[in-house]
Amino acid sequence: MGEFWESNFKGKQAMWGYEPTDVAKSTAVFFKEKALQEILIPGIGYGRNAKPFIKNNQNVTGIELSKTAIEIANNNFNNVVKIYHGSVADMPFDSKKYDGIFCYALLHLLDEKERLQCINNCYNQLQPGGYMVFVSLSINDMRYGKGIEIEENRYTTAHDVNLFFYNKFKIEKEFKDYGLLEAVEVTEPIKVVNNKPSQIFWKIICYK
């Protein structure tokens, strides 16, 4: 998977633009209301979703598999965001405990064993009293069921990417031991842009 994303970031650079996602903005507001200061973003990419947290004067640390994405982020943020190069499977990269963890569009790229490992690794780096928010594809997203099914609710797309789609049962099963508070479906972006169809995600909130 590392080679795939490195190739994509090299070829397309800031492929999703620099505007943070709506759910990143709402999560940053939520974290600010909870007075969370130390924020970890696994799968930070080139950093677009770090922006609302930085704007709130929160300290952001990231983890990213692609060196090119890290270079883009460092240039964009003048190295104010500490980003560890590596896989979430290799967490932790430091001994720090974080007040808030925001993980966007990462879990659905993993198989079940990798997802559970990622959730567990994040929970282990969460400070007691802290929150973590995962955003992952829903079975109600338009891409569900398209491609080659490789296991239940997981498909290989035409672009050779494996995507897993959560339903409520699977969320409760995978997050029940990690302080699951609530899971709500969200549309991203909220407003349709350039007639592109919105994506449907689950926003999964946990508390330690």
N, C-alpha and C positions, 0 to 999 in steps of 0.2 A: 504494500500500500504506500510505503514511503516513496518509492520510485515514481508511482503514478502521480502523487501530489507534487513532488519536486518538478517533474516534467511539466505539469499544468501551470504551476506558478512561474516557471521559467518562460513558458510560451505566452501565457496570458496575463502575467503580473497581477495587478489588482483586479481580478476577474469579476468581482461582485461590486466594484466601486468602493468608495470610501465612506459612504453614509452608513452608520450603524443600523442594525435591524430594529424594528419596532419593539420586539421583545427584549432586546438588550437595553433599550431606553427605559422600558417599564421596570425591568429588573434593577437597573441602577437607581431608579426612584425608590423602589422597595428596599434595597440595601441601605440607602441613605436614611430612610425613615427608621430603619432598625439600628442606625448608627454603626454600621459595619465599615471598617476602615481598610483592612488588609484583604485584598481580593485576588483570588487565583482564577485564571482562565485557561483550562486545558484545551488544546486545539485552538489557540488564539489566531492562527493564520497570519495575515499581515496586519492584524490589529484593529480592524474597523470597529469591532464590537467593544474594544477597550475604551473608545472615546467617551461615552457617557459617564463611565466610572472615573476617568481622569478629570472630566469636567467637574465632577463632584469632589475633587481633591482627595480621592481615594488612592491608595497605593496599589498598583496593579502588577502582578507577576503572571507570566504566561508560560505555556509549554507548547512546543510546536515541532512537528516532524520534518518540515521542509526548511532547509537552510535559506533558500531563496525568499520564502515568505518572511523569515526572521530579518533578513537584510532589508526588505521593503518596509517592515514595521520599524526597524531601527532608524531608517532614513526619515520615515514619516513622523516619528515621535522623538527624534534626536536622542535616542537611547535612554529615555526616561523610564521606559518599561523594561524590567528585567525579564528576559525570555530564555528559558532553558531549551536547548535543542535535544529532542528525543521523543520517545513514545510514551503515552500515558501508562502503558504496561510497565514502564520502568520507574514510575513514581514510587517514592518521593525523590525529588532532586535536591531538596533541602530539608532541614529539620523544623521548618517553620510551620506553625498552625495558623490557618486563615479564618477570618471572620465570615467570609462569603466566597462561594465558588460558583462560577457561571460557566456552563458547558453547553455550547450551542452547536447543533447539527454534527455531533461527533458520535454519539452512541449508536445511531442507526447505521454507521459504517462498520460496526463490529459484530462478530458472532456472539452467541450467548455467553460463552466463557469469558470472552474479552470484555463484554459489557459489564458483567458482574465484577470482574477484576477492576475495571475503571471506576465503577460506583464505589466499591470497597476502598480503593486507593484514595479517592476524593474524600470519602467519609473519614478516613484515618488522618487526613490533613486538616480536617475541620475542627475549629475551636469549639468546645462546649458552649452552647448558646448561639452558635453560628448557623447559617442557612446555606443550602446549596440548591441551585436551580439548573435543571437539565431541560434542554429543548430538543425534541426528537420527533421524527416523522410519525404521523397517525395513519391508521388503515383507511381513514377517510380522505387522505390525500389522493390527488388525481393519478399519481404514479403507482399506487398500490395495484398489484396484480399484473403489472406489465413487465415483460421480460421472462427469464427462466427461473422458476421457483427452485431454490436450492435447499430450503427447509421451510417450515411453517412461517408464513408472513415475511419471508426474506427472498429477495429476487436479485438476479444479476441483470443489470440494465444493458441497453444497446451500447453504452459507453464502457462496458465491462466493469461497472461499479456495483458492489453488493450493497443493497439497501434493506434494512429491517424496518418493519412498520409495527408500532405499538398499538395494542388495544388496552382497555382498562384492566382486564384480567392479568395481562403480562406485566403491566406497570405495578400492580399490587403485589404480584409474585416476586418481582425483581427488587422492589424498593421497600418491602415491608419491614426489613431488618435495618433500614437506614433512615428512620425518622420521617417516613412519608407523611406529609401534611395534607397535600391536595394535588390533584392533577386536573388541569383544564385544557381544553383544546383552544388553540389560537390560530388565527389566520395571519400569514406573513407574506407580503406586507399587508397592513390593514386596508390601504387604498391600492387599487389596481394601477400599475405603472406600465405605460406603453402597451396596453392590452395584453400584458403577460399574465397568465393565470396565477393566482395566489397559491401558496403552499399551506397545508394544514399540519400543524405540529401539536404535540402534547407539551405543555409547560408543567414540569414536575418539580414540586417544591418540597424540600426536606429540611428538617430541623434537628439539631443535635443537642 
